[in-house]
Amino acid sequence: MQNLEIINKINEILIDEFEIEPEQIKPEANLMKTLEIDSLDLVDLVVLIEKNFGFKVKAEEFASIKLLQDFYDYIINRMSAIRFCQKFKQYPTTT
């Protein structure tokens, strides 16, 4: 998944699952205030991340996410790390 695909998927989740209006979805939007995502919604969001992106969310990493851009960056960085690890595993190690 490329960065734009990740962002589009996140936006789709926010619109479909949390009924957030598309015009509210801006990188500078505060997840908790502007998008009105409460603590129970965050639990649902974590489950949806795991389901749609295939990795477990670490609570300590997720705690620092305030803005939607932070959320985009978090998912993009985790997906990049996964791709890197998968690519690295394809090459035999030399001893």
Secondary structure, DSSP 8 states (H G I E B T S, - for coil): --HHHHHHHHHHHHHHHH---GGG--TT-BTTTTS---HHHHHHHHHHHHHHH-S---HHHHTT--BHHHHHHHHHHHHHHHHHHHHHHTS----
